[in-house]
Amino acid sequence: MERALLIYAGPLRGGDLDFYVDELRGLADAAGAEVAGEVVQSTQEPDPRSYLGRGKAEEARQDADEFGATLAIAAHPLGASQQRHLEEALGRPVVDRTALILDIFAQRAQSSEGKLQVELAQLAYWLPRLRRSAGSLSRLGGGIGTRGPGESKIETDRRHIRARMAEIRARLARVERQRSVSRAQRGSLARIALVGYTNAGKSTLLHALTASGGGEDRLFATLDPTTRRLELGGHQEILLTDTVGFVQNLPTELVAAFRATLEETRQADLLLHVIDASHPRWSDQERAVLDTLEEIGAVSQPTLTVYNKVDLLLPAARAQLPGVAVAARTGEGIEDLRDQIAKALAARRTRRTFRVPHQRGDVLALIAAHGEVLSRRSDGEGTTVDVEIEADWAGRIAALLARG
């Protein structure tokens, strides 16, 4: 197991610093690293050359030696030059926050689409850092008499990377077309997407609602989207999709690469924004999710806010929560949430009366399968049915009856 020294350079604002460093510690743990120690430098802006100032970098090197750290993890994204100078100062590899998250995603991706998306994000991240990663050859091409195979090798590598990125984008575009076809084949079923900060309990909530098993208590436990069917009663069936968790300042490479998967969020009829109510900075996590939803064009979607993990709160704190309160792990509040989902989707349903001839038993079967029959009356010519049904299915049934 890697032993990591966490390094943070920036303004010290009490709880803000704790929130940022605690999250970095969680990310390191999710990547499989053991946190050996932390070095914090109070500054308005990180050093543009080497992230840490010279004195603090020397202190960090001594701490890394003392703690037996095999690498350092920076709390912020680093430029290629910053990373190179920081590695020289610390005498060991340095991973920035973006690379750390990419590594976690690479470990967690299971589907072919997820793996392609991660690879695309990694290539986008490493392309501008290719000079650094090319080693000694990259130092050729720095002036008169030094141009030649080193620079050519780098340019060749860049062309290969760009070609691979273009190939991945084309394959992901095909996947998105297939996804669009799948969405069309789902017919009129309402689609709900679970969104939220990573480790807010989205997967556990999905399993609690659909009785499909348990979730995991770790960052980015779910990377590939998972869809389950959920019966709300009254023959109202919906599709519930768990999406990738968000973090504050989600790397742009990931937002771009996962746009196809996040399209599920944009196409949803309703978003369930799951918040870890037990987290001391849940409001900051909520804002980070809303910022990401705005970035992908989904912030205006109808949203039901769900406060999870309320079993970890005192009664007074629970009483102050402004939304639906649940404990997905224990099942508390799940039935209330199902009722709230049904109410939020009520606009999709309408009350209609159909006059169905006796010979159209197929239409009666459709009405019974997709709607809640309120009453039915039969006479010598047919059956009159009062039903509450989704508007889309009401239109389909009316069209069938109109055709005779």
SEKE-350041 format. One record per residue: x, y, z of N, C-alpha, C in turn. Coordinates in steps of 0.2 Angstrom, whole numbers, padded with zeros to 4 digits, always signed. Example, Ala and Ser with C-alpha at 12.3 -4.5 7.8 and 13.67 -1.06 7.14 Angstrom:
2
+0066-0028+0039+0062-0022+0039+0066-0016+0039+0064-0011+0035+0068-0005+0036+0064+0000+0039
This chain:
404
+0004-0006+0000+0000+0000+0000+0004+0006+0000+0003+0011-0004+0006+0017-0004+0005+0021+0002+0010+0025+0004+0009+0029+0010+0010+0036+0008+0005+0040+0009+0004+0047+0006+0005+0052+0011+0008+0058+0009+0008+0064+0013+0004+0069+0009-0001+0071+0013-0006+0076+0010-0003+0083+0011-0004+0087+0005-0001+0094+0006-0006+0099+0003-0007+0104+0007-0012+0109+0006-0009+0116+0006-0010+0120+0001-0008+0127+0001-0014+0131-0001-0015+0136+0004-0021+0140+0002-0023+0144+0009-0028+0148+0008-0031+0151+0014-0033+0147+0019-0032+0148+0026-0034+0144+0031-0041+0147+0034-0046+0144+0033-0053+0146+0035-0056+0141+0039-0053+0139+0044-0056+0134+0049-0060+0128+0046-0066+0129+0046-0070+0123+0044-0069+0122+0037-0068+0127+0033-0067+0126+0026-0061+0122+0024-0055+0123+0028-0049+0119+0027-0051+0112+0030-0054+0111+0035-0056+0104+0038-0060+0100+0032-0064+0104+0029-0069+0100+0024-0064+0098+0018-0060+0103+0016-0056+0101+0010-0051+0095+0012-0047+0096+0017-0042+0091+0019-0046+0084+0021-0051+0084+0024-0055+0078+0026-0057+0075+0019-0059+0078+0014-0061+0075+0008-0055+0072+0005-0050+0076+0005-0044+0073+0002-0041+0067+0005-0042+0067+0012-0040+0060+0015-0045+0055+0013-0051+0056+0012-0056+0051+0010-0054+0049+0003-0053+0053-0002-0051+0052-0008-0044+0047-0008-0040+0049-0004-0033+0045-0004-0035+0038-0002-0039+0037+0003-0041+0031+0006-0045+0027+0000-0049+0030-0003-0053+0027-0009-0048+0024-0014-0043+0028-0015-0038+0026-0020-0034+0020-0018-0034+0019-0011-0030+0013-0009-0023+0015-0005-0023+0022-0004-0017+0024+0000-0018+0025+0007-0013+0024+0011-0013+0025+0018-0010+0032+0019-0014+0037+0023-0012+0043+0024-0007+0043+0030+0000+0046+0028+0005+0046+0033+0005+0052+0037+0003+0057+0034+0003+0064+0037+0000+0069+0033+0000+0076+0036-0002+0081+0032+0002+0087+0033+0003+0091+0028+0007+0097+0028+0002+0103+0025+0001+0108+0029-0003+0114+0027+0001+0120+0027+0000+0124+0022+0003+0131+0021-0002+0136+0021-0002+0141+0025-0007+0146+0025-0005+0152+0020-0008+0152+0014-0006+0157+0009-0013+0159+0005-0013+0165+0003-0019+0167-0001-0019+0163-0008-0013+0162-0011-0013+0158-0017-0007+0153-0017-0008+0147-0019-0002+0142-0019+0004+0145-0024+0010+0143-0022+0015+0146-0026+0015+0144-0033+0015+0149-0038+0014+0147-0045+0019+0143-0048+0025+0142-0045+0031+0138-0047+0031+0131-0045+0030+0131-0038+0030+0124-0035+0025+0122-0030+0019+0126-0030+0014+0125-0026+0015+0127-0019+0020+0123-0015+0022+0125-0009+0028+0130-0009+0029+0135-0005+0034+0139-0004+0041+0135-0003+0047+0138-0004+0053+0134-0003+0054+0132+0004+0052+0136+0009+0053+0133+0016+0048+0128+0018+0042+0129+0016+0037+0124+0017+0038+0117+0013+0041+0118+0007+0042+0112+0003+0048+0108+0007+0053+0111+0010+0058+0108+0013+0055+0104+0020+0051+0108+0023+0047+0105+0029+0043+0098+0027+0040+0099+0021+0036+0093+0018+0041+0087+0017+0047+0089+0014+0051+0084+0012+0054+0080+0018+0055+0084+0024+0057+0081+0030+0052+0076+0033+0046+0079+0033+0040+0075+0035+0039+0069+0031+0040+0069+0025+0039+0063+0021+0044+0058+0022+0050+0060+0023+0056+0056+0025+0054+0052+0032+0052+0057+0037+0051+0054+0043+0045+0049+0044+0039+0051+0040+0033+0047+0040+0034+0041+0035+0039+0040+0031+0040+0035+0026+0035+0035+0021+0033+0042+0019+0029+0043+0013+0032+0041+0006+0028+0037+0002+0031+0035-0004+0029+0040-0010+0024+0044-0008+0021+0049-0013+0018+0055-0009+0017+0061-0013+0013+0066-0010+0007+0067-0014+0002+0070-0011-0005+0071-0014-0006+0078-0013-0007+0082-0018-0009+0089-0018-0016+0090-0018-0018+0095-0013-0026+0096-0013-0029+0099-0019-0025+0102-0023-0027+0106-0029-0025+0103-0035-0028+0105-0041-0025+0103-0047-0018+0107-0048-0013+0103-0051-0007+0106-0052-0005+0107-0060-0002+0112-0061+0000+0113-0068+0006+0108-0069+0008+0107-0075+0014+0102-0076+0020+0105-0073+0021+0111-0074+0028+0114-0071+0028+0114-0064+0022+0116-0061+0021+0115-0053+0023+0108-0051+0020+0103-0054+0021+0096-0052+0028+0094-0053+0031+0096-0058+0038+0094-0059+0043+0097-0054+0042+0104-0052+0046+0107-0047+0044+0104-0040+0038+0103-0039+0036+0100-0032+0039+0093-0031+0040+0089-0036+0043+0083-0036+0050+0083-0035+0053+0088-0038+0060+0089-0037+0062+0091-0030+0057+0096-0027+0058+0098-0020+0057+0093-0015+0052+0088-0016+0050+0083-0011+0054+0077-0012+0057+0076-0018+0061+0070-0019+0057+0063-0020+0051+0064-0022+0046+0058-0023+0040+0060-0027+0037+0055-0030+0031+0057-0035+0026+0061-0031+0023+0066-0035+0017+0070-0033+0011+0068-0037+0005+0067-0034-0001+0066-0038-0005+0072-0036-0009+0075-0040-0013+0081-0038-0020+0078-0038-0025+0082-0036-0032+0080-0034-0035+0077-0040-0034+0080-0046-0037+0078-0052-0035+0070-0054-0028+0070-0054-0025+0063-0055-0028+0058-0050-0029+0060-0044-0031+0055-0039-0038+0053-0040-0042+0058-0042-0049+0056-0044-0049+0051-0050-0045+0053-0055-0045+0049-0061-0043+0042-0059-0038+0041-0054-0036+0034-0052-0041+0030-0049-0045+0034-0045-0051+0030-0042-0056+0028-0047-0057+0032-0052-0062+0031-0057-0060+0025-0061-0053+0025-0062-0050+0019-0066-0051+0013-0063-0050+0013-0056-0051+0007-0052-0059+0004-0052-0063+0009-0052-0070+0007-0051-0074+0006-0057-0072+0008-0063-0075+0007-0069-0076+0000-0071-0082-0002-0072-0084-0009-0074-0086-0010-0081-0091-0006-0083-0093-0007-0090-0088-0004-0095-0089-0007-0101-0085-0004-0107-0085+0003-0108-0091+0006-0107-0092+0013-0108-0089+0017-0102-0089+0014-0096-0086+0018-0091-0079+0018-0091-0076+0012-0094-0069+0012-0095-0066+0017-0100-0070+0017-0106-0069+0022-0111-0069+0029-0108-0074+0031-0104-0075+0038-0102-0069+0039-0097-0067+0035-0093-0061+0036-0089-0054+0037-0093-0054+0032-0098-0048+0033-0102-0047+0040-0106-0053+0042-0108-0053+0048-0112-0051+0054-0107-0054+0054-0101-0052+0059-0096-0045+0059-0094-0042+0053-0093-0035+0052-0092-0031+0055-0098-0032+0053-0104-0029+0056-0109-0029+0063-0110-0035+0066-0108-0036+0073-0108-0031+0077-0103-0031+0073-0097-0027+0076-0092-0019+0075-0093-0017+0070-0096-0010+0069-0097-0007+0072-0104-0011+0074-0108-0009+0077-0115-0004+0083-0114-0007+0088-0110-0002+0093-0109+0004+0092-0104+0004+0086-0101+0009+0084-0097+0014+0080-0100+0013+0079-0106+0017+0074-0110+0025+0075-0110+0027+0081-0110+0034+0083-0110+0037+0081-0103+0033+0082-0098+0036+0080-0092+0037+0072-0091+0031+0069-0094+0031+0061-0093+0036+0058-0098+0038+0061-0103+0043+0058-0108+0050+0057-0105+0051+0060-0099+0058+0059-0096+0064+0062-0100+0070+0059-0100+0075+0063-0103+0075+0065-0110+0071+0061-0114+0070+0063-0121+0067+0070-0122+0062+0071-0117+0059+0078-0117+0063+0084-0117+0069+0083-0114+0073+0089-0113+0077+0090-0120+0077+0086-0125+0079+0087-0131+0074+0092-0135+0077+0096-0139+0072+0101-0143+0072+0107-0139+0077+0109-0134+0076+0115-0131+0080+0120-0134+0084+0119-0139+0087+0125-0142+0091+0122-0148+0096+0127-0151+0100+0125-0156+0105+0119-0155+0105+0114-0159+0109+0108-0158+0106+0103-0154+0100+0104-0152+0096+0099-0147+0090+0096-0151+0088+0099-0156+0082+0097-0159+0083+0090-0162+0078+0086-0162+0079+0079-0165+0074+0074-0163+0077+0068-0161+0072+0063-0160+0068+0064-0153+0071+0067-0148+0067+0069-0142+0060+0072-0144+0061+0078-0147+0055+0082-0149+0050+0078-0154+0053+0074-0158+0049+0070-0163+0045+0065-0159+0049+0062-0154+0045+0057-0151+0039+0059-0147+0040+0065-0144+0035+0068-0140+0029+0070-0145+0030+0073-0151+0025+0075-0156+0022+0068-0158+0026+0063-0159+0022+0057-0161+0018+0054-0156+0020+0054-0150+0016+0052-0144+0009+0057-0144+0010+0063-0145+0004+0067-0145-0001+0066-0150+0002+0064-0156-0003+0062-0162-0006+0056-0160-0003+0051-0157-0006+0045-0155-0011+0046-0150-0010+0050-0145-0015+0052-0140-0021+0055-0143-0020+0060-0147-0026+0063-0150-0030+0059-0154-0026+0054-0158-0030+0049-0162-0034+0045-0158-0031+0042-0152-0035+0038-0148-0041+0042-0145-0040+0048-0143-0045+0052-0140-0051+0053-0145-0049+0054-0151-0054+0054-0157-0058+0048-0157-0054+0042-0157-0058+0036-0158-0062+0034-0152-0060+0036-0146-0065+0035-0140-0071+0039-0140-0070+0046-0143-0076+0050-0143-0081+0047-0148-0078+0044-0154-0083+0041-0159-0087+0035-0156-0083+0031-0152-0086+0025-0149-0091+0028-0144-0090+0033-0140-0095+0035-0135-0101+0038-0138-0100+0041-0144-0105+0044-0148-0110+0039-0150-0107+0033-0152-0111+0027-0154-0115+0025-0148-0112+0024-0142-0115+0022-0136-0121+0027-0134-0120+0033-0135-0125+0038-0133-0131+0037-0138-0130+0036-0145-0135+0034-0149-0139+0028-0147-0135+0023-0145-0139+0017-0143-0143+0018-0136-0140+0023-0132-0144+0025-0126-0150+0028-0127-0150+0033-0133-0156+0036-0135-0161+0031-0137-0159+0026-0141-0164+0021-0143-0167+0018-0137-0163+0016-0132-0165+0012-0126-0170+0017-0123-0169+0023-0122-0173+0028-0119-0180+0028-0122-0180+0028-0129-0186+0028-0133-0190+0021-0132-0186+0016-0131-0190+0009-0130-0193+0009-0124-0191+0013-0119-0194+0012-0112-0201+0015-0112-0203+0018-0117-0210+0021-0118-0211+0026-0113-0217+0026-0110-0219+0031-0106-0217+0031-0099-0213+0026-0097-0211+0025-0090-0207+0032-0088-0209+0034-0082-0206+0040-0079-0199+0038-0077-0194+0043-0078-0187+0041-0077-0185+0046-0071-0182+0043-0066-0179+0047-0060-0172+0046-0059-0168+0051-0059-0161+0050-0058-0159+0052-0051-0155+0048-0047-0152+0049-0041-0146+0053-0042-0145+0059-0039-0139+0063-0039-0137+0065-0032-0131+0067-0031-0129+0069-0025-0121+0069-0024-0119+0071-0019-0112+0071-0017-0110+0064-0016-0103+0062-0018-0101+0055-0017-0102+0053-0010-0104+0047-0009-0105+0044-0002-0111+0047+0002-0115+0050-0002-0121+0053+0001-0126+0047+0003-0125+0041+0000-0130+0036+0001-0134+0034-0005-0133+0037-0011-0137+0036-0017-0138+0028-0018-0133+0025-0018-0134+0017-0020-0138+0014-0015-0137+0015-0008-0140+0012-0003-0148+0014-0004-0149+0020-0005-0156+0022-0006-0159+0019-0012-0156+0018-0018-0158+0014-0023-0160+0007-0021-0156+0004-0018-0157-0003-0015-0163-0003-0011-0164+0002-0006-0169+0002-0001-0176+0003-0005-0176+0007-0010-0182+0008-0013-0184+0003-0018-0179-0001-0020-0181-0006-0025-0180-0013-0022-0178-0014-0016-0176-0020-0012-0172-0024-0016-0166-0021-0019-0161-0025-0023-0155-0026-0020-0154-0026-0013-0148-0027-0010-0145-0021-0007-0138-0021-0004-0135-0016-0001-0130-0012-0005-0128-0006-0002-0123-0002-0005-0117-0002-0001-0112+0002-0003-0105+0002+0000-0104+0009+0003-0101+0010+0009-0099+0016+0012-0092+0018+0010-0091+0021+0004-0085+0023+0002-0086+0028-0004-0081+0032-0005-0082+0037-0010-0082+0034-0017-0086+0036-0022-0087+0034-0028-0088+0026-0029-0092+0024-0024-0093+0017-0024-0097+0015-0031-0101+0020-0033-0104+0018-0040-0101+0023-0045-0099+0020-0050-0096+0024-0056-0101+0023-0062-0102+0017-0064-0107+0015-0070-0114+0016-0067-0118+0019-0071-0125+0020-0069-0129+0014-0069-0133+0013-0064-0137+0007-0062-0145+0009-0063-0149+0006-0066-0156+0007-0067-0160+0001-0064-0165+0003-0060-0169-0002-0058-0177+0000-0059-0181-0004-0059-0188-0003-0060-0191-0002-0053-0196+0002-0052-0199+0004-0045-0206+0004-0046-0210+0000-0042-0218+0000-0043-0220+0005-0037-0224+0010-0039-0226+0015-0034-0233+0014-0032-0236+0009-0034-0243+0008-0033-0248+0011-0038-0254+0008-0039-0258+0011-0044-0256+0009-0051-0252+0004-0051-0249+0002-0058-0244+0007-0061-0242+0011-0056-0237+0017-0059-0230+0014-0058-0227+0012-0063-0220+0010-0063-0215+0015-0066-0209+0016-0063-0205+0021-0065-0198+0017-0065-0193+0021-0068-0186+0019-0069-0182+0023-0065-0178+0020-0060-0174+0024-0055-0167+0022-0057-0163+0028-0058-0156+0027-0061-0151+0030-0056-0146+0027-0053-0141+0029-0049-0135+0032-0053-0133+0038-0052-0128+0041-0056-0121+0042-0052-0116+0043-0056-0110+0044-0052-0110+0050-0047-0107+0049-0042-0107+0055-0036-0103+0060-0038-0104+0066-0036-0101+0072-0037-0096+0074-0031-0091+0078-0033-0087+0081-0027-0086+0089-0029-0084+0092-0024-0083+0099-0025-0077+0100-0031-0078+0105-0035-0074+0106-0041-0072+0100-0045-0077+0096-0047-0076+0090-0051-0072+0092-0057-0066+0088-0058-0062+0090-0063-0065+0090-0070-0063+0096-0074-0067+0097-0080-0066+0091-0085-0060+0087-0084-0059+0082-0088-0065+0076-0087-0067+0076-0081-0072+0071-0079-0079+0073-0082-0080+0079-0081-0087+0082-0083-0088+0081-0090-0082+0082-0094-0083+0082-0101-0083+0075-0103-0079+0070-0100-0079+0063-0102-0085+0060-0101-0089+0061-0095-0095+0058-0093-0101+0062-0095-0100+0066-0100-0106+0070-0102-0112+0065-0104-0110+0059-0108-0115+0055-0110-0119+0051-0105-0115+0049-0099-0118+0046-0094-0122+0051-0090-0120+0057-0089-0124+0062-0086-0130+0064-0090-0130+0062-0096-0136+0064-0100-0142+0061-0097-0141+0055-0093-0147+0052-0090-0150+0057-0085-0146+0061-0082-0148+0066-0077-0152+0072-0081-0150+0074-0087-0153+0079-0090-0160+0076-0093-0160+0070-0095-0166+0067-0098-0172+0065-0092-0170+0065-0086-0174+0062-0081-0180+0067-0080-0186+0064-0078-0192+0068-0077-0192+0071-0070-0188+0068-0065-0187+0070-0059-0180+0068-0056-0177+0073-0052-0171+0071-0049-0172+0070-0042-0169+0065-0039-0169+0064-0032-0162+0067-0029-0161+0073-0026-0155+0075-0024-0154+0073-0017-0149+0068-0016-0148+0064-0010-0142+0068-0006-0144+0070+0000-0139+0074+0004-0138+0070+0010-0131+0069+0012-0129+0066+0018-0130+0071+0024-0136+0070+0027-0138+0075+0032-0133+0075+0038-0130+0069+0039-0125+0068+0045-0119+0072+0044-0117+0074+0038-0111+0077+0037-0111+0084+0039-0106+0087+0043-0106+0093+0046-0106+0099+0041-0104+0097+0034-0104+0103+0029-0108+0101+0023-0114+0098+0025-0119+0095+0020-0121+0101+0015-0121+0107+0018-0124+0113+0014-0118+0114+0008-0112+0113+0010-0107+0114+0005-0107+0109+0000-0108+0103+0002-0109+0097-0003-0115+0098-0008-0120+0101-0005-0126+0102-0009-0125+0108-0014-0121+0113-0012-0119+0118-0017-0115+0115-0023-0110+0111-0021-0106+0108-0026-0110+0104-0031-0115+0100-0029-0119+0096-0033-0123+0101-0038-0126+0106-0035-0130+0111-0039-0125+0114-0044-0119+0116-0042-0114+0119-0047-0113+0114-0053-0112+0108-0052-0111+0103-0057-0117+0102-0061-0123+0102-0058-0129+0101-0062-0130+0107-0067-0128+0113-0064-0129+0119-0069-0124+0118-0074-0118+0115-0073-0113+0115-0078-0115+0110-0084-0119+0105-0082-0121+0100-0087-0128+0101-0090-0131+0107-0087-0137+0109-0090-0143+0106-0087-0143+0103-0081-0148+0100-0078-0151+0103-0071-0149+0109-0070-0150+0112-0064-0158+0114-0063-0161+0115-0069-0168+0117-0069-0173+0111-0069-0170+0105-0069-0175+0099-0069-0179+0099-0062-0185+0096-0063-0189+0095-0056-0185+0091-0051-0184+0094-0045-0180+0090-0040-0184+0089-0034-0183+0083-0031-0185+0082-0024-0179+0081-0020-0178+0085-0015-0172+0084-0010-0173+0079-0005-0169+0075-0004-0169+0069+0001-0163+0069+0006-0165+0070+0012-0159+0070+0017-0159+0063+0020-0153+0061+0018-0151+0054+0020-0147+0053+0027-0147+0047+0030-0143+0046+0036-0145+0050+0042-0152+0051+0042-0155+0055+0048-0155+0051+0054-0153+0044+0054-0153+0040+0060-0147+0042+0064-0142+0046+0061-0136+0048+0064-0137+0055+0067-0143+0058+0067-0144+0064+0069-0148+0064+0076-0147+0069+0080-0151+0070+0086-0158+0073+0083-0163+0072+0087-0170+0074+0085-0171+0081+0084-0167+0085+0087-0168+0093+0086-0165+0094+0079-0159+0091+0077-0156+0092+0071-0161+0090+0065-0164+0084+0066-0168+0081+0061-0174+0086+0060-0177+0089+0065-0183+0093+0064-0182+0099+0060-0175+0101+0059-0174+0107+0056-0173+0106+0048-0173+0099+0046-0171+0098+0039-0178+0100+0035-0176+0103+0029-0182+0106+0025-0185+0101+0020-0182+0095+0019-0185+0091+0014-0187+0084+0017-0187+0079+0013-0189+0072+0015-0183+0069+0019-0185+0066+0024-0179+0064+0029-0180+0056+0028-0174+0053+0027-0174+0045+0027-0168+0043+0030-0168+0036+0031-0162+0033+0033-0162+0027+0029-0158+0027+0023-0158+0022+0018-0156+0015+0021-0151+0016+0026-0148+0010+0029-0153+0006+0033-0157+0009+0036-0162+0006+0041-0169+0005+0038-0170+0009+0032-0177+0009+0029-0182+0014+0032-0179+0018+0037-0184+0023+0040-0185+0029+0034-0192+0030+0034-0194+0036+0029-0195+0034+0022-0193+0027+0020-0193+0025+0013-0200+0026+0010-0205+0023+0014-0212+0024+0012-0215+0031+0011-0213+0035+0015-0214+0042+0014-0211+0045+0008-0205+0043+0007-0202+0045+0001-0205+0043-0006-0207+0036-0005-0211+0034-0011-0217+0038-0012-0221+0040-0007-0227+0044-0008-0225+0051-0011-0219+0054-0008-0217+0060-0011-0215+0060-0018-0212+0054-0020-0211+0053-0027-0217+0053-0032-0222+0049-0029-0228+0048-0033-0232+0055-0034-0231+0059-0028-0234+0066-0029-0231+0070-0034-0224+0070-0034-0220+0074-0038-0221+0072-0045-0223+0066-0047-0224+0064-0053-0232+0064-0055-0236+0067-0051-0243+0067-0052-0245+0071-0058-0241+0076-0060-0242+0080-0066-0242+0075-0072-0239+0070-0072-0238+0065-0078-0245+0061-0079-0249+0061-0073-0255+0057-0073-0261+0061-0074-0266+0058-0077-0273+0061-0079-0278+0056-0077-0284+0059-0076-0290+0055-0075-0294+0055-0082-0295+0049-0085-0299+0049-0091-0304+0043-0090-0309+0044-0095-0315+0039-0095-0314+0037-0102-0314+0030-0103-0314+0027-0109-0320+0022-0110-0323+0022-0116-0328+0018-0118-0325+0013-0123-0325+0006-0120-0321+0001-0124-0326-0004-0126-0327-0006-0132-0331-0011-0135-0329-0018-0132-0334-0022-0132-0333-0029-0129-0327-0033-0133-0327-0032-0139-0322-0035-0143-0315-0033-0142-0314-0027-0138-0307-0024-0137-0305-0026-0130-0304-0032-0129-0301-0035-0123-0294-0033-0122-0291-0032-0128-0284-0030-0127-0283-0023-0125-0288-0018-0126-0287-0012-0124-0289-0012-0116-0294-0016-0114-0295-0016-0107-0289-0018-0103-0285-0023-0106-0279-0026-0103-0274-0020-0102-0273-0016-0107-0268-0011-0107-0270-0006-0102-0277-0004-0101-0279+0001-0096-0277-0002-0089-0279-0009-0088-0278-0012-0081-0270-0012-0080-0266-0013-0085-0259-0014-0084-0255-0007-0083-0258-0002-0086-0254+0004-0085-0258+0010-0081-0263+0009-0079-0267+0014-0075-0270+0011-0069-0273+0015-0065-0277+0013-0059-0284+0014-0060-0288+0008-0061-0295+0008-0063-0299+0011-0057-0302+0016-0058-0306+0019-0052-0313+0016-0052-0316+0015-0058-0323+0012-0058-0324+0009-0065-0328+0004-0066-0330+0002-0073-0337-0001-0073-0340+0001-0078-0347-0001-0079-0348-0004-0086-0352-0010-0086-0353-0013-0092-0360-0013-0094-0362-0013-0101-0368-0014-0104-0368-0018-0110-0373-0018-0114-0374-0022-0119-0369-0021-0125-0366-0015-0125-0362-0013-0131-0354-0012-0129-0353-0012-0122-0346-0012-0120-0345-0010-0113-0339-0008-0111-0337-0006-0104-0335+0001-0104-0337+0005-0099-0335+0012-0098-0330+0011-0092-0324+0014-0093-0319+0013-0088-0317+0020-0086-0317+0022-0079-0314+0028-0076-0307+0026-0074-0302+0029-0076-0295+0027-0074-0290+0033-0073-0286+0032-0068-0280+0037-0068-0274+0034-0071-0271+0037-0076-0266+0034-0080-0261+0040-0082-0255+0038-0084-0250+0043-0087-0253+0046-0093-0252+0052-0094-0255+0056-0100-0253+0052-0107-0246+0050-0107-0244+0047-0113-0248+0041-0115-0249+0036-0110-0253+0030-0111-0260+0032-0112-0263+0037-0109-0270+0039-0111-0270+0041-0118-0266+0044-0121-0266+0046-0128-0265+0040-0133-0261+0035-0131-0260+0029-0135-0267+0025-0135-0270+0024-0129-0276+0021-0128-0282+0024-0132-0282+0031-0132-0287+0034-0136-0286+0033-0143-0280+0033-0145-0278+0032-0153-0280+0025-0155-0279+0020-0150-0281+0013-0152-0289+0013-0153-0292+0016-0148-0300+0016-0149-0302+0019-0155-0299+0025-0157-0301+0029-0162-0300+0025-0169-0295+0020-0169-0294+0016-0175-0299+0010-0176-0303+0009-0170-0308+0004-0170-0306-0003-0169
